[in-house]
């Protein structure tokens, strides 16, 4: 079960992330591009048994650095800890380095250690009740080494995704908050009747058109096309109408090229959440659908930001960095927190906002809706966060669901939503 959920070696994933942090710190330090490339390769190999831990690999590293191994005739022996071995080797280079590259070479071991420590803090988050900032403070205060802790300042003083930066991102998201709030309120209420949903659909021509399109979709094709909102709602049913209206209200937000890939995932997560919610008495399927639809709204905002400090976010994602890890590195908070803040500002229902905030940091006492979103992320295999069996376990316990549900094949997205998905 675990291997099927996380089909990769944790050490390799850790090394790839450390290479990302090395790259991020090295850019900040204006490290020579050639040295930065060498250091990234060292990071990718620093836990690879028989490769970076072997004496021959250390010799290759020295050769790349255009240095001779000082005062040794034989290769250094293999070491049990890759990060420690590489850091020690780099220190040897630094001790004898001369010429214009000597000073930047002196940063290499420090950057590698700082990157390694930052990733260890990320890996500790599922087991800690404290935020990342406190873990980084501990790492700095407990270190006897005065050299690498200052390099963690890039993570301890991140870009604050609020104020003008947040406003600039929101300006690139083409949705009307008042319409969104009204539709969200109507569609997440299981007691909303036909008249209330019809009024919500009439708030915007695009909503009305989407509802009529869904009612006249291929599966529901009739001899005489449906042309009124009341008829469309009666034909689709209240549950289907809620889903179509909620999806149609938020679809324009995903129009930007960088955000389009999020739309199919959001629709799939919403459909999956509504389906699982029917198995949990405490959950309301309509509310679960809305929460699933909105759970990645913070990612959309980050991708929509025109601010230069956040342009590196897309680059980190292209390098294969998990989105949550990249967000914590750059902003100190993740997209779950960013999205929840905006949804609260728009007066979206409190349970939905809370679930969005919690879906990447599930605890035993979290809301069932937050646990549901985290479970949907696992089933969908989104890879947004570092794998966490403790969080997965807590989600299943909160929902009182068996682990076997992870092996169930998700139901296909309903056809009434397919047109909305395909038009994105």
Protein Blocks (a to p, Z undefined) as FASTA:
>chain_A
ZZmmmgccfklmmmmmmmmmmmmmmmmnopafklmmmmmmmmmmmmgghilmpmklmmmm
mmmnopacehiabdcdddfblklmmmmmmmmmmmmggcjklmmmmmmmmmmmmmmmmmmm
mmmmmmpcbdfklmmmmmmmmpmbfklmmmmmmmmmccddehjlmmmmmmmmccdfklmm
mmmmmmmpmkbcfklmmmmmmmpmklmmmmmmmmmmmklocfbdcfbfklmmmmnommlm
mmmmmmmmmmmmmmpmklmmmmmmmmmmmmmmmmmmmmpmkbcfklmmmmmmmmmmmmmm
mmmpcbfklmmmmmmmmnopafklmmmmmnopafklmmmmmmmmnopafklmmmmmmmmo
ccfklcfklmmmmmmmmmnonomaccdfklmmmmmmmnopafklmmpccddddfklmmmm
mmZZ
